[in-house]
Structure formats: C-alpha cells, structure tokens
Amino acid sequence: KHMRTVLVFLFCAISYFANGQTYKMYATQNLHNQLRLNTATGEVKQIQDDGQSWTIGEAVEEYGSKDGRYCLAKTQNMWTFLMLDTYSGKTWQVQFSVKGSDYMFRVPLQGYSLAYPDTESIWTNRFQLFATKNMWTFILLDSYRGRLWQVQYSSSDLDNLMCIPINETDLVSNVEKCTFTIQPLTSMYQYYLINESNGDMWKFQWSTKGGDYRWINKVNSKLKSY
C-alpha cells in the first residue's frame, strides 16, 4: 500500500520472513565485516572477510526452529544494530567492533515479552521497528494490537537504554495478522498509526522530554488519550 512508501525506514521487511531464511547476513559500514544472524535462535556473529568470526550474542532460543523470528535493524551509528524478537517484542542493542571482542556486546533494551497475554504466540512479524529522524530513537509497534513504544539506544551510556510505552492499550482484539502500520508527519516527533483493515487512524507523538509529551489521540473523533 502506498502509505508504506513514505516511512523513514522499515527494517524488518515481511519478505525476509516468507522465504524460510535461517541465516541472514547484514552488511555494515565497515567493508571488511558483516553480521550473521540466525533468524531462528537469535545468535549473532561478526564475520570478517579474512574468515575470522566472533560471537557477539549467543542463541536466545537454543532450540529455536522458527526461521524469521529474529531480525536486525541498522541504526545511524555505524557500529550499532538493534535486534528484535518479532514474536515477543524483546529488543537488544548489538555492538560490533574492529578493536577486539571486549568491544563487542549485546545488551537488552526491552527484556521481557510485550505479547501479554499472548506470551506463547508465534505470530510472524507481529512486532516491528521503525526508525525516526532522531538517530537514537526507534518506534516499536505491535502490528496486531496497535500498541506502541519508544525505544532509545546509546553508544556511550548503557544505563540510559529505554523502552517507554506510548500506548499500552490494545486497539483491537482477536486479530491474528499484521493490521497496523505507522506513517511519519511533518514534525519528526509525530506519526499516524493506521489500522489498514478498517481505515481507523490515530495521531501520536514520541518525545525525549518526558511522559507529558508522549500522547496518542484518535483522528476525527472526540480526542481521547490512551
């Protein structure tokens, strides 16, 4: 649909989930290194073009069998990717390096499942990451239920990693497919949340200034915050 084309970036494209790809290579801005992700288990390796490799993150699901469960999203920081569990919404910051293994790491941004009460769901591509014009901020979307979070990573302050709810209320129920997407507005902080099944729309704002500046309102109805 044409609205998708105006998104800043959509990093976990549905096409990658449809082809049953277990191992996916991600190019980095360093020409001699790539990241290799096991999309079923969440294991991340840094692969150098001379054949050397390092494990940045061990398997999250040791016996994972569902290809496409995990994906990586590039950030504007050349050394940093975000890893997403598309089933649960768990999110990690992944750092690669040419300085040695001491500078490679994976740390959680969102460490618990956001799929409640469907904690055991295996809904393909349910959770999706969208980049914003702020290099440190992504929007995490529950595309089945319409819930939103502001995800903040950092290259210098790992105590300042955040996943903050914008809208914790399910906007639909009993839907088991990707129903929602987002579209940026003129302001870098504001987006539309769109239910592509029935056309319902909400306007929401993320912010680095605090909770009073984060809100969501339904469009063309009596304004109501969730």
N, C-alpha and C positions, 0 to 999 in steps of 0.2 A: 504494500500500500504506500501511496506517495508520501504520507506523513513520516514514514521511517527515514526517507532520504535526507531529511533536514536535521537528523540527530547529529550531535557533535561526533560521537563515536559509539558504536555498539560492538563490544569486543568479543562477546561470546555468541557468535552467529549460529543460528539454528542449523545451518548446513553442516557444521562440523559434528553435530550430534547425530546426524542422519546417516553418516557413512560408516559407522562402526569402527572408527579410528581409535586404536588403543594408545599408540604413541604418537604424540604431535610435537613437531619441532617449532620453536618460536625464535625468529631472528632477533638479535639485539643490535644496538647501535655500535657495539664493538664487533668489527668484521671477523674477528678470529674466534668468537664464542657464540653459541646458541644455547637455548634452554630446551631440554627434552622433558615433556610432561607425560606421565602415564595417566591417561584420562579416566581410567577406572579406579586407580588406587590413590592418586594424588602425589605420587613420588615425583620429585623434581631433581633433575641433574643438569649441571653445567657441562657442556661438551665443547672442547677446544678443537680447532681444525687440525692440530697435530695428533689427535686421537686421545689426548688426556681427558679425563672426566672427573667430576666431583659431585657428590650428593649434597644438594642444598637442603632438601627436605625428604625424610623417609616417607614411606607409604602411610597415608592416613587410614585407609581401609586396606588392611593387609591382604585380605582375600576378595578385594573388590572385583566384581565381574561385569559391571555395567559401564561399557565404553561411553565416553562423553559426559560422565558425571562431573568431572573437574575441568576447568579451563583457566587460562592465564590471560590477564589484561595488561597491555602496555601502559605505562604512565609516561609523563613528560620528563621524569628523571631517568636518565639512560641506564642506571644500574638497578632500577626497581620495577617489578611487576606485581600485580595483585593476583592471587589465586582464589578462585571461587568454587565452592561446592554448590552446584546448581540445584541439588535436591534439598539442601537444608539452609542455605544462605550463609554458612560458615565462610569466613573470609580471612586470608592471610596476606601479609606483606612478604614478598620474596626478593631477596637482595643477592645479586651475583657480583663477582669482583675478579679483577686480574691481579690483586695483591696477595691472594692466598686464601685458604679455607677459613682462616679466622675472620675474614670479612664477608663470608657468605652465610646467609641465615634465612630462616623463615619464621616469622612471628605472627601470632593471631591478632587480627583486628576485631573479629567477631567470632568468639569461641564456642558458642552454643547454638543449637538449632533454632531457627526462626520459623520452622514449619509447623509449630504448635497450632492445633492439636494433632496435626498430621505428621508426627515426628518420624514415622517409618515410611513416609511416602517416597516413591521413586518416580516423581513427576518430572519428565525430561524438560530441561531448560526453564524450570519454574522461577528460579532466582536469576536475575540478570544485572550486570553492572553497566552503568553509563558514565562516561567521563563528563566533567564540567569544564568551564574555561579557567577554573582555578586548578592549577596543576596538582594540588594536594588533596582534592576533593572529588569523590565519585558519588553517584546516586545508586543505591541498591534497591531493586524493585522486585516485589513478589508479583509476578505477572499473572498468577492465578487468582489472587485475592485483592490486589490493589494496594498493598501496604508498601511503605517507603522508609528508607533510612539514609542518613548522610554518613558516608564513610570517609574518614580522614586518615591519611598515612603521613609518615615523616621520615626523612633521611637522617635527621640529626637528633631527634628526641623521641625515643621509642616509648617513653612514658606518656606521650601525647597522642597515641593512636586511639581512634574513636570510631564507634558505630552508633549513631544517635538516631532515634526514631523521629520521623516527620509525621507519619500517620500509622498508628498501630492497630487501627480498626479495619477488619475485613469489610470491603465494599461490596462483595458478592459472596455467595456461599454455594456449595455443591457444584463447583465448576472445576473440571479436571483438564484444563487446556490453557495455553497462553491466551489471556484475554486482554491484558492491559499493556500499554506502552507509554512512553513519555516523549514530549516534544519541547525543545527549548523555546523560550520567548526572547524578546529583545534584551531584557535585563539578564545578566549572567546568573542571577540567583533564582530566577523564576522559570517554571515549566508548566506545561499542561500534562495532566495524567488523563489518558483516554481509554475508555472501555470500547474496544474495537468491535464488540458483539452488538452493542445497542447504541453507541454514539455518546453515552454519558461522558461528561468532561469535568475535571476539577483543575483548579489553578493552585499551585503550591510554590512555596519558597523555602530554600535552604539558607543557612547563614552561619558565619563564624562568630557572630556577636552574642549568641546565646539563644535559649529556648523561646524567648518572647518574639524573636524574629523569624522563627520557623512556624509555618502555618499551612493549612490546606483548606480550600473552600470550593464548594460545588459551583459550577458555572450555570447561569440562567436559572437560579433558584434562590430562595432565601438563604443568605450566606450562613453557613454553619461550619464551625471548626471541629475537627476530629481529634 
